[in-house]
Amino acid sequence: MNAPASTLALALALFAGATPLHAQTTHQNANQSAPETTDEAAKLAKELSNPISSLISVPLQSNWDFGIGPNDATRYTLNVQPVIPISLSADLNLIVRTIMPVIDAESPAPGVDSASGLGDITQSFFFSPKKPTDGGWIWGAGPALLYPTASDELLGSGKWCAGPTAVFLKQESGWTVGVLANQLWSFAGEGYRSEVNATFIQPFVSYTTKTHTTFALNTESTYDWTQQQWTVPLNLMVSQLFKVGELPMQLTVGGRYYADAPSGGPDWGLRAVLTFLFPK
């Protein structure tokens, strides 16, 4: 699989030539720009832990899942996940989060073909107040849509889906704690394909150090109401903020364990994320 190797090589090459943001102050003379650099990095690290921050970002998330089906197959998914904030008023943002999966899946069982190509695209629209509540809570809510864009029927549902989505979180003393959820129902698409009725729940907790290193734990759990089946991957990750030239970026690596999955589902997996940041 060439895509996983090239993605990982790109991440390592960029990281090798990068400068951690927290290290920049040690290379500068004692002047007024050093605190500004530190403050900027701290703000970026905090915003990266917030799924609905007013920060333009483009994460390239590589996922490897192992132990699928009788063939002990591997599935690679590159999620291209741009996050675009749009200011609607002095008090309200619209955060558009898109997940475009590119998949390379080995044959999981005899008689089942391998498949590679584009999967179904999911797009969420969060209407979010620009300021936290008096209690410090940050929240957003709106519609979520799934488009049947898969290039192979093995890689998608064949259905148009829609439903609500919401996120709630709080950030304090380096900690970020929250939950993101959505519910999707199919309303159109290929008649011979199964209907979609799925709930996604992602509780998350992370801690960012003074050197802008973030340790994170989450689950990305999905309940399929049609099949009455949970899929529950537990993800443990570590991230580092750095710069390549003047462009701030974040590199994330981690692993996952599937606490529950459908019969023939994966046992465990790995994740590597390279996030490009475009602060205002």
Residue, then its C-alpha position, 0 to 999 in steps of 0.5 A: m500500500n503506497a499511500p500509507a508509506s508516502t503519508l508517513a514519509l511526508a510527516l517524518a520529513l516535515f518533522a525532521g526539519a521542524t522547530p518546536l514552537h516552545a524552543q524558539t524562545t531559547h534561540q531568540n534574544a531577550n526581547q519583546s517578541a519572545p513572549e508573543t511567540t510563546d503566547e501564540a503557541a499556547k493559544l494554538a495548542k489550546e485551539l487544537s484541542n477544541p473541535i469548534s475553535s475559530l481556527i482554520s486547520v487541515p488535518l491529514q489523518s492516517n489510520w491503520d486497522f489490523g486483524i480484520g476478518p478471517n484473512d487477518a486483513t489490514r485497512y488503511t484510511l486517510n481522512v482529509q478533515p478541513v475545519i473552516p470557521i465562518s463568522l456569522s455575527a459579532d456573537l456567532n460562528l459557523i464551524v464547517r467540519t468535513i471528513m473525506p476518507v480515502i480507503d485502501a482495504e485488503s480482502p477480509a475473507p475468501g470471496v470478498d474483493s479488496a477495494s480502494g478509493l473514496g469513501d462516503i463524505t461526512q460534513s457537520f455544521f456547528f453554530s457556536p457562540k464566540k464566547p464561552t458560557d458564564g460557567g466556561w462551557i464551549w458548545g456548538a450544534g447543527p446539522a450533519l450530512l453524509y453524502p454517498t460519494a464512495s467510488d466502490e460499494l464496498l467502501g460506502s453505504g450508498k445512502w444519503c443521510a442527515g441528522p443532528t450533531a452537537v459538541f460540548l467542552k470545557q478548557e481549564s488549566g491545560w485540560t480539555v474535557g468534552v463530548l461530540a455526538n451525532q445521529l444519522w438517518s438515511f433518507a434516500g439512495e440505492g434501494y437495495r442497500s441497508e438503511v442507515n440509523a447510526t449514533f456516533i459518540q466521542p467523549f474526549v479528554s486531553y492535557t496540554t503541557k507548557t511545551h505544547t505537547t498534548f496527551a489525549l484519550n478518546t473513544e469514537s463509538t458508533y452504535d448501529w441501530t439496524q444491526q444492534q451493534w457497537t463499534v468502540p475504538l479507544n484511542l490514546m494519542v500524543s501530539q506536538l506543535f511545531k513550525v516548518g518555516e513560518l507555517p505552524m503544524q501539529l504531528t500526532v501519533g497514537g494507537r487504538y484498541y477495539a473494545d467492541a466491534p462487529s464480527g470480523g471487525p478489527d482488533w487494533g490500529l494505529r493513527a498518525v495525523l499531520t495538521f496544517l494550521f492557518p491562524k488569523 
